[in-house]
Every structure is written in C-alpha cells, then in structure tokens.
C-alpha cells in the first residue's frame, strides 16, 4: 500500500466530519506510544512551554541518575537512550528555543554527572554532535536569546575540558560579545 502525500491527507481531513476525525485520532493514539505522546503534547502541553520544558528536564535528570557507570558500554548506551528521548520531545515542539534549552540542559547534566567526555571516542563524538546541534539551533534564534544562551554555554565551558573554545562559539554564530 502506497502512503498518500501530506497535501492529500490534509484535503481529505478537511472533508471528514468532526466526529469521524476524532475517531481517527483516537485510533492513531491506540497504535503507537509515540503518536499518543505527540497528541498529548499538542492537546495538553503545547500551551505552556515552560512547564513542558521543566518536565523534560526532570526526565533528563532522572535518566542521568540511573546511569550504570560500571562499564563504558553501559554509559554510552544510557547516554544514547537519554539523548534519544530528549530528541523525541524536542521534535514534538518544533521550537528552536526549546531545542537549545533542552540540549544545553543535557550537556550540563552530563558535566554534573562526572562522566568524562574524553573517556571514549564515541562519547566525545556524541558530546561534540550535541554542541553542533546547539549552535545550529542558536543561529535560528533572535539575537537577544542568542546572547542569553551563549552566556549559558560559557558557563558550561567553564565546567569542561576545552572541546570548543568560546571564541569559536561566538565566531561560528557570527556574533561578537
């Protein structure tokens, strides 16, 4: 079966009566947990982004508290799981500010957990990829927000071994402090 395009689905949804549309949404929610979580966000949490961010931050903190540090394999696996969950919640919002906020929080939690970034190449690459994602999302924000988040990144860099010096961060964004 070939899936219809988004435009075709949109046109068909406009023609369907509201009661049938509700039934379709509920049927979608029954099949996949991720769809149910997205519907929950859109219906209940999208209006209050700060509460949503704080709940996701709490989940990130809980994930870091549960990391098994006995073996580097378990550390990498746990870090990827936390990041996968964080990215899923970022994808629900579609908001660059939320993306920057949550990824910076992820990096702060990483530093506070005491897990060294340079313990393995995989961890180092994972951390650097998150920094690149933060910088890319930062460039889409308003200048005032960029300045605020750059200050947060400066605090993060004070806690870490130098991965990306502040001068590179600023020049990458094209902003001078």
Rosetta blueprint (number, residue, H / E / L):
1 X L
2 X L
3 X L
4 X L
5 X L
6 X H
7 X H
8 X H
9 X H
10 X H
11 X H
12 X H
13 X H
14 X H
15 X H
16 X L
17 X L
18 X H
19 X H
20 X H
21 X H
22 X H
23 X H
24 X H
25 X H
26 X H
27 X H
28 X H
29 X H
30 X H
31 X H
32 X L
33 X H
34 X H
35 X H
36 X H
37 X H
38 X H
39 X H
40 X H
41 X H
42 X H
43 X H
44 X H
45 X H
46 X L
47 X L
48 X L
49 X H
50 X H
51 X H
52 X H
53 X H
54 X H
55 X H
56 X H
57 X H
58 X H
59 X H
60 X H
61 X H
62 X H
63 X H
64 X H
65 X H
66 X L
67 X L
68 X L
69 X L
70 X L
71 X L
72 X H
73 X H
74 X H
75 X H
76 X H
77 X H
78 X H
79 X H
80 X H
81 X H
82 X H
83 X H
84 X H
85 X H
86 X H
87 X H
88 X H
89 X H
90 X H
91 X H
92 X H
93 X H
94 X L
95 X L
96 X H
97 X H
98 X H
99 X H
100 X H
101 X H
102 X H
103 X H
104 X H
105 X H
106 X H
107 X H
108 X H
109 X H
110 X H
111 X H
112 X H
113 X H
114 X L
115 X L
116 X L
117 X H
118 X H
119 X H
120 X L
121 X H
122 X H
123 X H
124 X H
125 X H
126 X H
127 X H
128 X H
129 X H
130 X H
131 X H
132 X H
133 X H
134 X H
135 X H
136 X H
137 X H
138 X H
139 X L
140 X L
141 X L
142 X L
143 X H
144 X H
145 X H
146 X H
147 X H
148 X H
149 X H
150 X H
151 X H
152 X H
153 X H
154 X H
155 X H
156 X H
157 X H
158 X H
159 X H
160 X L
161 X L
162 X L
163 X L
164 X L
165 X L
166 X H
167 X H
168 X H
169 X H
170 X H
171 X H
172 X H
173 X H
174 X L
175 X L
176 X L
177 X L
